[in-house]
Amino acid sequence: MKFEVAQGNSPVILAFPHTGTEVPPDIWARLNDNGRMLADTDWHIHQLYAGLLPNVTTVRATFHRYVIDANRDPAGTSLYPGQNTTGLVPGTDFDGAPIWAEGEEPSASDVEHRLKTFHAPYHAALSAEIERVKAIHGVVVLYDCHSIRSHIPFLFEGRLPDLNIGTDMGRTCDPRIEAAAVDVARAAKDYTAILNGRFKGGWTVRHYGQPLDGIHAIQMELSQTSHLATEEPPFAYDEEKAGRLRIHLSQILARIEAVADQLKTKGN
């Protein structure tokens, strides 16, 4: 299976496009030693969010983003024109270093095959859950869960804030949903937060977020220093750090769910 789904009855759906670490043997054989580190995984994010919101639906890709990136436009259009980023099937890691053995870079036919085999099934599952939850409530909030290292000069300058909220400049959700996340994040003691900074929301949020149709989408990109013992191998989960962060994430999700209930009651 290319994805995992756990169905709930909350108006909120949690999506995890980048926590998977599965790489088919034929693709693994083409990665170089750097690629086989799988360093750009959103390490332990599904564990971090586990149990934070009762009855929530989760949709998780189990394949690694080096196979194909489930949060990229299937047409290959860049999310951030003019800025360094990684593509639909990455050729490099987040530091700009090659991840494929020489001569083993994926071809156009490889990309097309992976779109059909991995990317499309994940998004079919996510779309189905969006439709199901919206049918129950008349409204749905897709909360896209991400993490990344706090220092990556190839992608951004300086240290990334701890909580990075993305709504594509307010286009992907009702402003009350955006405000619910921002208010909790900015009030979180000992954490830094930003709205629509370096990460404004990936393809998932931009594609599905249609607030006028009752489908709201918001992305949370967490700095990995907020919940990992180290941002280098073995990328271990830090229970103490994570426990502190989970308090605030739980509050964010509860506030978003409360806003969704208000939107449902008022018919958007």
N, C-alpha and C positions, 0 to 999 in steps of 0.2 A: 504494500500500500504506500502511495506517495504522500499521504496526508493522514492526520488523525482528527476526528471530530467528536466532541462531547457536547451533546445537546442540552440546553437549559431553557427556561422560560422567561429569563430576564430580557428586557429590551436592549441590553448591551451584549455585544459579541466581541470577544478578544481574538485577535488574529496574530499568529506567530509565523511569519514567512522565513525567518533566518535562524531558528534554533536547531534545525535539522543538521545531522552530521553524516547521513548515509550517502555514500558515493559508490555507484556500481563498479564492479571490478574492472570492466573495460575502460571506464573513465579514470579510475584510480591509477591505472597503469600509465596513463598519459600525463599525470601530474608530476612536476619535479619535487625535490625534497622540500622546497619552500611551500609549494602548494599543499603537500600532504600534512602540513602542520594545521591546516584548516583554521588559521589564526583569526579570520574575519567572521567567525561564528558569533551569533548573539548568545553567548554562553549563559546557560542556566536561567534564561528569562522565563521560560514556562514554569520553572520551579519557583521563581521569585513571585509570580502572580498567582500561584496555586492557592485556592481557597479564599482569595481576597473578596470575592463578590459571590454571594450565594446564587445558585441557579443560573450562572452565566454560561453562555455557549462559547466554546473554544474551537478554533480551526488552526491546525498546526501543520506546516510543511515538514516532512521528515527528511527530505533530500537537502544536501548542502548547497549553498548559494554558488559555489564554484561549478556545480553541475549546470544550473541555470538559476538566475535570480528571480524569485517569485515576486519581488517588489519592483520590477522594471517593466517598462512598456514593452509588450511583445513585438511592437514595430521597431524597437531599438532606439527610439527617440530619447535623447538625454534629459534627465530630470533637471540638471543645472547647467544649461548652456554656458560655455566660457569658463567653467570651473572644472577642476579635476574631479573625476568620479569614476566608478566602475560600471561596466555595461551589463547587458542582458546575460551574456555568458562572459564573465570577467577574463581578461587576458593577464591582469596583474592583481596583486593584493592591494590593500589600502595604503601601502607605502610606495606603490608604483613599481614593485619588483615582480618579475615574471613568475607565474604559477604553473606553467606548462613546460614539459620537456621540449627541447629544441626540435622543431619539426612536427610536434604533436598538438599544436594549437588547434582549437575546434574550427571546423570549416562551416560554411553556410548551411550545408546539409546536416551537419551535426546540430547546429542551432535549431534548425527546423524540426528535427527529430525530438530534441529535448523540449521544445515548446509543446509539442503534441503529447509527449510522454510524461512530463512533470508539471510544467507551468499551467497548461490548460486544465488538467484534472484538479489541481489545487484550487484554481479560481472557480471552477465549476462547483466545487464543494462549498467554497465561501459564498458564492452567489446564491446557492440553494439555501444556505442558512440565513442569509439576509432576507430572502423572500419569505422563508418560514416565520422568522421572528417578526417581520413587518406585518405578516398576515395576522399574527396574534395581537399585536399592539397598535398597529397603524403607524408605527414609528420604530426606527431601529438606529442604534449608535454603534458603529464599527470603531473599535479602539485598537489601533495597530501598535503592537508591542515590539520595541527595538532596543538595542544597546550597541555601544561602540567604545573603543578606547578613548581615553580623555586627551591624549596627545597624538595627533597624526598630521605632521607638517605637510604631507602631500595633499591632504584634504582641507585643512584649516589651520589658521595661525593660533598659537597660544593654547590655553587649556579650555576644553569644552565645558560649558555649564553642566551641572549634574542632571537637571531635568530640562529637556528640550522638547517643547510642544509645537507641533506643526499642524496647521490648518490651511495651508496654501493661501496665506494672507486673508483668512476668514472666509474663504470660498467654500469650504467643504463641510461646514456644520453651522448650526444655529449659534449666534453669538453667546447665548446663555450656556451652551455646552463648553465653548471655548473658555468663557469666564470661570466656569466651575473648576476646570483643570488649572487655570492660571492662578486663581485666588489661593487654592490649596498649595500649589507648588511654590509660589512666592512667599507664602507664610511659613513654609517648612524651615524650622531652625536648623542652621548649620548646612543648608543646601543652597545651591545657586540654581536659578531657573531663568528661562528665556522663552519667548513666544516668537515663532517664525524667524529664528536666527539662521544659523548655517543649515539647519534641517527644517524645511518648511512642509514636510510631508512627501512621502514617496508616491509611486504610481498607484499603489493600492488605495490610499486615501484620496488622491486626486480623481481616480477613476470611479470609485463608488460613491464618493460624497456628493449627494444631490439633495441638499436640504429642502428645497421646494417640493420634492417628492417624498419627504419624510425619511430619507436615508442620510444620516449624518456620519461623518468620519473624522477622526482625529488621531494623530500619531504622537506617541511618546518615545523619544530617543533618550535613553539613559546613559550617562557616562559610566563605564564599567568599574571605575574606581569606587562607585557608590555601593557596590554589592559583591565585588570580587576581592579575594585576598591579594591577587596580583593580576595585572593586565598582560602578563607574559605566561608561557606554559608553566604549569599545567592549567592555568585559568581557573583556579579553584574558587568555589563558592564560599563566601564568608558569612556564616550564619549570623554573627553579631551585626555586621554591617547591613545585611539583608533584612534582619529583623527590624532595625530602625527605619529603613526605607519603606518596608511593607506597610508600616503605619500610615504613611503619607499616601502611598499608592491606593490603599484601601479607602482612604477618605476621598481621593480623587474619583475613584470608581463609584463610590456611594453617591457623591454629589452629581456625577453625570447621570446616574440612573434616576435620581430624583428629578432632574431636569427633563429627562425622557418621559417620566410619568406625567409631568406637567404638560409637556407638548402633546402627549396622548390625550389627556383630559380636555385640552383646549383645541384639539383637532389641528395642531400646528399653527 
